[in-house]
Amino acid sequence: MLSFIRQTLKDYYHVGAIAPSSRALARALAKSLEERPPAGAMHVLEVGPGTGALTRGILERLHAGDTLVLCEINPDFASQLAHKFSTDPEFTRWKNATEIICKPVEELATTRSFHHIVCGLPFNNFQPDTVRMIFAKFDALLQKDGTVNFFEYVAIRHLKRLVANRAERQRLESVEAILTKLIANHQFRQQLVLWNLPPAWARSLRFSENGTLMRSGA
Ligand SMILES: C[S@@+](CC[C@H](N)C(=O)[O-])C[C@H]1O[C@@H](n2cnc3c(N)ncnc32)[C@H](O)[C@@H]1O
């Protein structure tokens, strides 16, 4: 918890949270992993794992043979995660099934694809073009009928807008327009998780074929 707050103070733009997610939010975001591929192993990508709060929810859903890629931009978080996979009993079992990649998700190669993406990114801190680019990347990384699972803090954009200047308000409105369209076109489940600081909506989107996202004009 302390190390998370330290990173928040150091780089609020990328961390964008005051505390790691709760186990309740982790479970809500990992629910899509109950949908397994008809045959063979399931491949999962987590983006922005931080200290591994959502990772715990994912690991609970993995079966032997499944794989997990963790893409984290922050080298301190990436090394904390690597340490966890060597020492924490909830993580060690999955060490050989897991790969930690320390780079921005925007730069992740699209040479492999995933059944599910669990995402902890703070979209409300990003420029609209970055949000668009990240969802286009998700689209390219997903298998057909794959899911993207992410959270939004309740009422956070509204609260931010109250104290924002004009340029910042416009940025937030553009990010909201992108997310609202994606949600309208692709969301198949939402869950309000009150047991989180602050409370959050867990959202699950499905992209039925690659390129849908780009064509929907999000
Ligand atoms: C809100 S924190 C979430 C941490 C953790 N998943 C949780 O729920 O407690 C956002 C995380 O995304 C990471 N991050 C931000 N931008 C990123 C990017 N472009 N690519 C990969 N990771 C990123 C941050 O370093 C941070 O770990």
The ligand as an SDF file (V2000), in Angstrom:
LIG
                    3D

 27 29  0  0  0  0  0  0  0  0999 V2000
   -4.8740    2.8610  -11.4710 C   0  0  0  0  0  0  0  0  0  0  0  0
   -3.2890    2.0020  -11.3980 S   0  0  0  0  0  0  0  0  0  0  0  0
   -3.9580    0.3560  -11.2540 C   0  0  0  0  0  0  0  0  0  0  0  0
   -3.0570   -0.5960  -10.5390 C   0  0  0  0  0  0  0  0  0  0  0  0
   -3.6940   -1.9590  -10.2450 C   0  0  0  0  0  0  0  0  0  0  0  0
   -4.1410   -2.6270  -11.4400 N   0  0  0  0  0  0  0  0  0  0  0  0
   -4.8840   -1.7910   -9.3160 C   0  0  0  0  0  0  0  0  0  0  0  0
   -6.0200   -1.9070   -9.8010 O   0  0  0  0  0  0  0  0  0  0  0  0
   -4.6510   -1.5440   -8.1410 O   0  0  0  0  0  0  0  0  0  0  0  0
   -2.7690    2.1340  -13.0960 C   0  0  0  0  0  0  0  0  0  0  0  0
   -1.5940    1.2750  -13.4930 C   0  0  0  0  0  0  0  0  0  0  0  0
   -1.3990    1.3700  -14.9100 O   0  0  0  0  0  0  0  0  0  0  0  0
    0.0050    1.5250  -15.1990 C   0  0  0  0  0  0  0  0  0  0  0  0
    0.0590    2.1890  -16.5200 N   0  0  0  0  0  0  0  0  0  0  0  0
   -0.3030    3.4640  -16.8230 C   0  0  0  0  0  0  0  0  0  0  0  0
   -0.1700    3.6970  -18.1320 N   0  0  0  0  0  0  0  0  0  0  0  0
    0.2580    2.5320  -18.6960 C   0  0  0  0  0  0  0  0  0  0  0  0
    0.5480    2.1400  -20.0400 C   0  0  0  0  0  0  0  0  0  0  0  0
    0.4320    2.9940  -21.0430 N   0  0  0  0  0  0  0  0  0  0  0  0
    0.9440    0.8620  -20.2750 N   0  0  0  0  0  0  0  0  0  0  0  0
    1.0580   -0.0320  -19.2340 C   0  0  0  0  0  0  0  0  0  0  0  0
    0.8110    0.2970  -17.9440 N   0  0  0  0  0  0  0  0  0  0  0  0
    0.4020    1.5510  -17.6690 C   0  0  0  0  0  0  0  0  0  0  0  0
    0.5010    2.3540  -14.0200 C   0  0  0  0  0  0  0  0  0  0  0  0
    1.8930    2.3050  -13.8620 O   0  0  0  0  0  0  0  0  0  0  0  0
   -0.2630    1.6990  -12.8720 C   0  0  0  0  0  0  0  0  0  0  0  0
    0.3990    0.5470  -12.4260 O   0  0  0  0  0  0  0  0  0  0  0  0
  1  2  1  0
  2  3  1  0
  2 10  1  0
  3  4  1  0
  4  5  1  0
  5  6  1  0
  5  7  1  0
  7  8  2  0
  7  9  1  0
 10 11  1  0
 11 12  1  0
 11 26  1  0
 12 13  1  0
 13 14  1  0
 13 24  1  0
 14 15  1  0
 14 23  1  0
 15 16  2  0
 16 17  1  0
 17 18  1  0
 17 23  2  0
 18 19  1  0
 18 20  2  0
 20 21  1  0
 21 22  2  0
 22 23  1  0
 24 25  1  0
 24 26  1  0
 26 27  1  0
M  CHG  2   2   1   9  -1
M  END
$$$$
